[in-house]
């Protein structure tokens, strides 16, 4: 049975990382593998800056593109002995395509332009890795994932057409070969590039595994597995040896960055195990996400999401806040692509903590002011603790300005204002 490996941007951030990916594949065996690779390092961030400069008609646009080209050429120079290697031709082709798109594009739709541009990060990184693997005796087939994953045209957060996607994946992927493809991207019915949401490469691995009935999926990270918190934020984090699909979905939903929220759904349907392992220590067991025990060991798990907005609404005439009000509000959330991270309501008020990923919150707030009394706090932090205890609660909220808190049996959430 096939195995799906996913390597994120941190694993291919430089030439040393690309060499390490080759070593991991050699160590784990190349047969019956599909390898999903993200853009190199902070390339997606750089492409987002290019999009910003493009819409601003900023004169620094071309120099920013050239800066990104030089970054990739420096990696090429370290990996290949001659500039005549086909890898240079492929990378230059994609940069030329980027320039042509920006010169010819007439669409004012930011989300459409975003998807057409950021996809080049994955296309470039996978072409480099594929060519380098060839030099290491790892023969492989490079696939453009836009020919594999079929989606609707909800740019920046596309929905997968599962029937067409499965048909395409099974037609294109030869399980007897080492297959290399991109995370994060697909295409719509008009062959325009779409993306599956920021950090969506994990989801790509889940889609491929589902459609190929894979034995398992491994996400290779720069950490030993799923930890009880971000080690850059929390001290004394612990490795979770095993977590259930349900627990992983909860953690991902609340914002744990180690696994993309959508990744687990297709895997759970076919009970395909997911491993999260360190690319620095490939033989270490890491974390296994599978059916069974919820979490082992059972310790408090911490998730932080920054730069959110706490929105509090009440009726203008102080009447009850009823179902009609709430349904109207959620229709607007859907229209303006607002992700809700926390909900709390009473008889006369309704509060939500929202993620303004698509920068539409200001428009939404102005619309809501026409029908509701609106209060909001920008730049708040949402702290979520799974499997909390009293000691943890006291430690985590000490000297914090808590605007809102919400308890369930397993989870507590605090909205904290760091601006006061």
Secondary structure, DSSP 4 states (H G I P E B T S, - for coil): --EEEEE-GGGGSSHHHHHHHHHHHHHH-STTEEEEE--STTHHHHHHHHHHHHHTT-TTHHHHHHHHHHHHHHHHHHH-S-TTSHHHHHHHHHHHHHHHHHHH-----HHHHHHHHHHHHHHHHHHHHHHHHHHTT---EE--GGGT-BB-S-TTSPPB-HHHHHHHHHHH--TTSEEEEESSEEE-TT--EEE-STTTHHHHHHHHHHHHT-SEEEEEESSSS-BSS-TTTSSS--B-SEEEHHHHHHHHHHT-TTS-TTHHHHHHHHT-EEEEEETTSTTS--EEEESS-SEES---EEEEEEEEEEEEEEETT-----HHHHHHHHHHHHHTTPEEEEEEE-SSEEEEEEE-TTS-HHHHHHHHHTTEEEEEEEEEEEEEEES--HHHHHHHHTT--EEEEEE-SSEEEEEE-TT-
